Amino acid sequence: MGVDMSYRDRRLATRMDDPAFRAEYESAQRQIAQIDAVMRRLDALREEAGKSKAQLARDIDKNPATVRRLFSSEVNPELKTLVAIAEALDADLVVKPRSRRRKRVAA
């Protein structure tokens, strides 16, 4: 049985042949993954603290619907909002460098 690819999948496969498109697509995927990881961690901290999303919204002076959307849909939250959530959960947001392989310099 063959693989039935949707139009979107076929179009993406074709566009991935373009190195510039592939680089931009992969960069966007990494950004989305990082935002998702931050949101999952903040949500876990919220649950550990025993706070509802509505209570967290009150703690950071945001509309409860806004906070629910942050944790339940693909959004790009403002850094200011993430810091406020972390603060309300007695946590810090930390940026750490990726481990990188050293490039060898030709002698």
BAMAR-508571 format. One record per residue: x, y, z of N, C-alpha, C in turn; residue number from 0. Coordinates in Angstrom, 2 decimals. Example, Ala and Ser with C-alpha at 12.3 -4.5 7.8 and 13.67 -1.06 7.14 Angstrom:
[atom [13.19; -5.69; 7.80]; [12.30; -4.50; 7.80]; [13.20; -3.30; 7.80]; 0]
[atom [12.85; -2.25; 7.08]; [13.67; -1.06; 7.14]; [12.90; 0.03; 7.87]; 1]
***
This chain:
[atom [0.85; -1.17; 0.00]; [0.00; 0.00; 0.00]; [0.90; 1.23; 0.00]; 0]
[atom [0.64; 2.20; -0.89]; [1.45; 3.41; -1.01]; [1.07; 4.46; 0.01]; 1]
[atom [1.95; 5.40; 0.18]; [1.72; 6.50; 1.10]; [0.87; 7.55; 0.39]; 2]
[atom [-0.24; 7.93; 1.01]; [-1.12; 8.94; 0.44]; [-0.75; 10.28; 1.06]; 3]
[atom [-0.07; 11.11; 0.29]; [0.35; 12.42; 0.79]; [-0.69; 13.46; 0.42]; 4]
[atom [-1.01; 14.31; 1.36]; [-1.93; 15.39; 1.08]; [-1.24; 16.43; 0.20]; 5]
[atom [-2.04; 17.32; -0.35]; [-1.48; 18.40; -1.18]; [-0.46; 19.19; -0.36]; 6]
[atom [-0.79; 19.48; 0.88]; [0.11; 20.24; 1.75]; [1.44; 19.51; 1.92]; 7]
[atom [1.38; 18.21; 2.16]; [2.60; 17.44; 2.35]; [3.45; 17.42; 1.08]; 8]
[atom [2.80; 17.26; -0.07]; [3.54; 17.26; -1.34]; [4.17; 18.62; -1.59]; 9]
[atom [3.43; 19.67; -1.33]; [3.94; 21.03; -1.54]; [5.13; 21.30; -0.61]; 10]
[atom [5.00; 20.89; 0.64]; [6.09; 21.08; 1.58]; [7.32; 20.29; 1.13]; 11]
[atom [7.13; 19.06; 0.71]; [8.26; 18.24; 0.26]; [8.97; 18.90; -0.91]; 12]
[atom [8.21; 19.48; -1.81]; [8.81; 20.16; -2.97]; [9.58; 21.40; -2.51]; 13]
[atom [8.98; 22.17; -1.63]; [9.63; 23.41; -1.18]; [10.87; 23.14; -0.34]; 14]
[atom [10.91; 21.98; 0.33]; [12.06; 21.64; 1.16]; [13.31; 21.40; 0.31]; 15]
[atom [13.14; 21.24; -1.00]; [14.29; 21.09; -1.90]; [15.07; 22.41; -2.03]; 16]
[atom [14.42; 23.51; -1.71]; [15.07; 24.83; -1.77]; [15.83; 25.05; -0.45]; 17]
[atom [17.16; 25.16; -0.50]; [17.95; 25.29; 0.73]; [17.54; 26.48; 1.60]; 18]
[atom [17.21; 27.60; 0.98]; [16.82; 28.79; 1.76]; [15.49; 28.53; 2.47]; 19]
[atom [14.55; 27.92; 1.79]; [13.26; 27.59; 2.41]; [13.47; 26.60; 3.55]; 20]
[atom [14.27; 25.56; 3.30]; [14.52; 24.53; 4.32]; [15.12; 25.17; 5.57]; 21]
[atom [16.09; 26.05; 5.41]; [16.73; 26.69; 6.55]; [15.72; 27.51; 7.36]; 22]
[atom [14.89; 28.28; 6.67]; [13.89; 29.10; 7.36]; [12.85; 28.23; 8.05]; 23]
[atom [12.41; 27.17; 7.39]; [11.42; 26.25; 7.95]; [11.98; 25.58; 9.22]; 24]
[atom [13.22; 25.10; 9.14]; [13.82; 24.44; 10.29]; [14.04; 25.41; 11.44]; 25]
[atom [14.39; 26.65; 11.14]; [14.55; 27.67; 12.17]; [13.21; 27.93; 12.86]; 26]
[atom [12.14; 28.06; 12.09]; [10.81; 28.29; 12.66]; [10.40; 27.10; 13.53]; 27]
[atom [10.69; 25.89; 13.09]; [10.34; 24.70; 13.87]; [11.08; 24.69; 15.21]; 28]
[atom [12.35; 25.09; 15.21]; [13.11; 25.15; 16.47]; [12.53; 26.21; 17.41]; 29]
[atom [12.14; 27.35; 16.85]; [11.55; 28.41; 17.68]; [10.25; 27.94; 18.32]; 30]
[atom [9.41; 27.31; 17.53]; [8.13; 26.80; 18.04]; [8.37; 25.77; 19.14]; 31]
[atom [9.32; 24.88; 18.92]; [9.61; 23.85; 19.92]; [10.08; 24.47; 21.23]; 32]
[atom [10.89; 25.51; 21.15]; [11.38; 26.16; 22.37]; [10.25; 26.86; 23.12]; 33]
[atom [9.39; 27.54; 22.40]; [8.25; 28.21; 23.05]; [7.35; 27.17; 23.70]; 34]
[atom [7.08; 26.08; 22.98]; [6.25; 25.01; 23.54]; [6.87; 24.43; 24.80]; 35]
[atom [8.19; 24.24; 24.81]; [8.86; 23.68; 25.99]; [8.73; 24.62; 27.19]; 36]
[atom [8.88; 25.91; 26.96]; [8.72; 26.89; 28.05]; [7.29; 26.85; 28.58]; 37]
[atom [6.33; 26.83; 27.69]; [4.93; 26.82; 28.13]; [4.58; 25.53; 28.88]; 38]
[atom [5.10; 24.40; 28.41]; [4.84; 23.13; 29.13]; [5.45; 23.17; 30.53]; 39]
[atom [6.64; 23.74; 30.66]; [7.28; 23.81; 31.98]; [6.53; 24.75; 32.91]; 40]
[atom [6.11; 25.90; 32.38]; [5.34; 26.83; 33.21]; [4.01; 26.20; 33.63]; 41]
[atom [3.39; 25.45; 32.74]; [2.12; 24.80; 33.07]; [2.34; 23.74; 34.15]; 42]
[atom [3.44; 23.01; 34.06]; [3.75; 22.01; 35.09]; [3.97; 22.70; 36.44]; 43]
[atom [4.69; 23.83; 36.44]; [4.90; 24.58; 37.69]; [3.57; 25.09; 38.25]; 44]
[atom [2.69; 25.52; 37.36]; [1.37; 26.00; 37.79]; [0.62; 24.88; 38.49]; 45]
[atom [0.64; 23.70; 37.87]; [-0.06; 22.55; 38.47]; [0.58; 22.15; 39.81]; 46]
[atom [1.92; 22.15; 39.86]; [2.61; 21.83; 41.11]; [2.26; 22.82; 42.22]; 47]
[atom [2.03; 24.07; 41.85]; [1.67; 25.11; 42.82]; [0.20; 25.03; 43.21]; 48]
[atom [-0.56; 24.17; 42.52]; [-1.98; 24.02; 42.83]; [-2.82; 25.21; 42.40]; 49]
[atom [-2.34; 25.94; 41.40]; [-3.08; 27.11; 40.93]; [-3.86; 26.78; 39.67]; 50]
[atom [-5.07; 27.30; 39.62]; [-5.84; 27.19; 38.38]; [-5.33; 28.24; 37.40]; 51]
[atom [-5.70; 28.08; 36.16]; [-5.32; 29.08; 35.16]; [-5.97; 30.42; 35.48]; 52]
[atom [-7.19; 30.37; 36.02]; [-7.89; 31.60; 36.39]; [-7.16; 32.31; 37.53]; 53]
[atom [-6.70; 31.54; 38.53]; [-5.96; 32.15; 39.64]; [-4.65; 32.75; 39.15]; 54]
[atom [-3.96; 32.03; 38.27]; [-2.72; 32.55; 37.71]; [-2.99; 33.85; 36.95]; 55]
[atom [-4.08; 33.89; 36.20]; [-4.45; 35.10; 35.46]; [-4.65; 36.27; 36.43]; 56]
[atom [-5.33; 36.02; 37.54]; [-5.52; 37.09; 38.53]; [-4.18; 37.54; 39.11]; 57]
[atom [-3.29; 36.57; 39.35]; [-1.98; 36.89; 39.93]; [-1.16; 37.81; 39.02]; 58]
[atom [-1.34; 37.68; 37.71]; [-0.53; 38.49; 36.78]; [-1.37; 39.58; 36.11]; 59]
[atom [-2.58; 39.78; 36.62]; [-3.46; 40.84; 36.12]; [-3.75; 40.70; 34.63]; 60]
[atom [-4.09; 39.47; 34.22]; [-4.46; 39.18; 32.83]; [-5.85; 38.58; 32.81]; 61]
[atom [-6.48; 38.67; 31.67]; [-7.78; 38.05; 31.46]; [-7.62; 36.53; 31.52]; 62]
[atom [-8.49; 35.82; 32.26]; [-8.37; 34.36; 32.33]; [-8.40; 33.67; 30.96]; 63]
[atom [-9.18; 34.19; 30.03]; [-9.24; 33.58; 28.70]; [-7.89; 33.69; 28.00]; 64]
[atom [-7.20; 34.79; 28.23]; [-5.87; 34.98; 27.64]; [-4.90; 33.95; 28.18]; 65]
[atom [-4.92; 33.73; 29.47]; [-4.01; 32.75; 30.08]; [-4.37; 31.34; 29.62]; 66]
[atom [-5.64; 31.02; 29.54]; [-6.04; 29.69; 29.04]; [-5.51; 29.47; 27.63]; 67]
[atom [-5.61; 30.49; 26.78]; [-5.09; 30.37; 25.40]; [-3.58; 30.14; 25.40]; 68]
[atom [-2.87; 30.81; 26.29]; [-1.41; 30.63; 26.35]; [-1.04; 29.17; 26.58]; 69]
[atom [-1.82; 28.49; 27.40]; [-1.49; 27.11; 27.75]; [-2.18; 26.07; 26.87]; 70]
[atom [-3.08; 26.49; 26.01]; [-3.82; 25.47; 25.26]; [-3.77; 25.62; 23.74]; 71]
[atom [-3.11; 26.63; 23.23]; [-3.05; 26.76; 21.79]; [-1.69; 27.26; 21.37]; 72]
[atom [-1.44; 27.17; 20.09]; [-0.16; 27.62; 19.57]; [-0.16; 29.13; 19.46]; 73]
[atom [0.48; 29.75; 20.41]; [0.58; 31.21; 20.44]; [2.04; 31.60; 20.61]; 74]
[atom [2.31; 32.84; 20.39]; [3.66; 33.36; 20.58]; [3.57; 34.40; 21.70]; 75]
[atom [3.70; 33.94; 22.95]; [3.51; 34.86; 24.08]; [4.62; 35.90; 24.16]; 76]
[atom [4.28; 37.05; 24.69]; [5.27; 38.09; 24.91]; [6.19; 37.67; 26.05]; 77]
[atom [7.44; 38.03; 25.95]; [8.40; 37.71; 26.99]; [7.97; 38.30; 28.33]; 78]
[atom [7.41; 39.50; 28.29]; [6.93; 40.15; 29.51]; [5.89; 39.28; 30.21]; 79]
[atom [5.01; 38.66; 29.45]; [3.98; 37.79; 30.03]; [4.61; 36.53; 30.61]; 80]
[atom [5.58; 35.94; 29.89]; [6.25; 34.75; 30.41]; [6.97; 35.05; 31.72]; 81]
[atom [7.62; 36.21; 31.79]; [8.32; 36.59; 33.02]; [7.32; 36.79; 34.16]; 82]
[atom [6.19; 37.39; 33.87]; [5.16; 37.60; 34.90]; [4.63; 36.26; 35.41]; 83]
[atom [4.41; 35.31; 34.50]; [3.93; 33.99; 34.90]; [4.99; 33.30; 35.77]; 84]
[atom [6.23; 33.34; 35.32]; [7.31; 32.73; 36.10]; [7.39; 33.35; 37.49]; 85]
[atom [7.30; 34.66; 37.55]; [7.36; 35.37; 38.84]; [6.21; 34.92; 39.74]; 86]
[atom [5.01; 34.81; 39.19]; [3.85; 34.39; 39.98]; [4.01; 32.96; 40.49]; 87]
[atom [4.83; 32.17; 39.80]; [5.05; 30.77; 40.19]; [6.37; 30.60; 40.94]; 88]
[atom [6.95; 31.73; 41.37]; [8.22; 31.71; 42.10]; [9.30; 30.97; 41.32]; 89]
[atom [9.42; 31.34; 40.04]; [10.41; 30.71; 39.15]; [11.12; 31.80; 38.35]; 90]
[atom [12.20; 31.41; 37.72]; [12.96; 32.31; 36.85]; [12.99; 31.72; 35.45]; 91]
[atom [12.97; 32.59; 34.46]; [13.24; 32.16; 33.09]; [14.73; 32.28; 32.87]; 92]
[atom [15.33; 31.25; 32.33]; [16.77; 31.23; 32.14]; [17.08; 30.88; 30.70]; 93]
[atom [18.00; 31.63; 30.12]; [18.47; 31.34; 28.78]; [19.87; 30.76; 28.92]; 94]
[atom [20.08; 29.60; 28.32]; [21.41; 29.00; 28.42]; [21.92; 28.70; 27.03]; 95]
[atom [23.21; 28.82; 26.85]; [23.76; 28.54; 25.52]; [23.66; 27.06; 25.21]; 96]
[atom [23.49; 26.76; 23.94]; [23.49; 25.37; 23.50]; [24.93; 24.87; 23.56]; 97]
[atom [25.08; 23.59; 23.72]; [26.43; 23.04; 23.63]; [26.78; 23.02; 22.15]; 98]
[atom [27.94; 23.48; 21.85]; [28.37; 23.56; 20.45]; [29.67; 22.81; 20.30]; 99]
[atom [29.76; 22.15; 19.17]; [31.03; 21.51; 18.86]; [31.99; 22.58; 18.38]; 100]
[atom [33.20; 22.49; 18.83]; [34.20; 23.47; 18.41]; [34.58; 23.19; 16.97]; 101]
[atom [34.67; 24.26; 16.21]; [35.12; 24.14; 14.83]; [36.64; 24.13; 14.82]; 102]
[atom [37.15; 23.23; 14.07]; [38.61; 23.17; 13.96]; [39.10; 24.21; 12.97]; 103]
[atom [40.15; 24.85; 13.37]; [40.75; 25.87; 12.52]; [41.91; 25.22; 11.78]; 104]
[atom [41.90; 25.35; 10.47]; [42.98; 24.76; 9.66]; [44.30; 25.44; 9.98]; 105]
[atom [45.32; 24.64; 10.17]; [46.64; 25.21; 10.51]; [47.44; 25.50; 9.27]; 106]
***
